Amino acid sequence: MKQHLDLIAELNDCYKQRVELDARIAAAMASVLKGLAEAYGNTSESDDEWLTVKEVAKAMKCSTDYVYEHKETWPFAYKACGRWKFSKNGLRRWMDVR
């Protein structure tokens, strides 16, 4: 019986450590995501504009097919209501670092 109680206590300690670790991981991930959003323009800036696929293709001097093929890898692209939209500020910042 003592062994079982010791095992339960040990499992409880492990669970507490896991919860604390999960919280630390979540906080670290949130910090990284916030930094990326700020770096690439995924913020709720009031002066930002939303671009269409055609506008992005024109700005990047590429085809709309290229935009469709790569949109999911870009941090400035969002899908809303079944349509893709692109942050103009995010695109500008992304192009500046490339």
Steps between C-alpha positions, in 0.01 A plus 500: 500500500785740586656434159173592330471822697860589419435431132186715504695782666775470240248505216335806652837677513566408136158635402570831678836529325334426167239770555770752590707400197199527269435851632862600441494357148174683421645828628817455295300416186277804550806720532656361182175533305455857618852584386442343160168678460664834578793428268282399207210734550236262635371759740176689512651822370226741404697634203540157340316405183393160373617394157352251256691220330528713186637796697759282671605349167540849354702622799725194490522500120389139480199303382182447697575127476823562693309690768247217533779241522690683776232687696487252788870546571484879531451659843305792352231281339165426667204291399167647601156387387654272240706776339864587533605851592844647546630771730653782295731599787591136559581448133713814497696389806537147366633629168744730682671209674515278193 
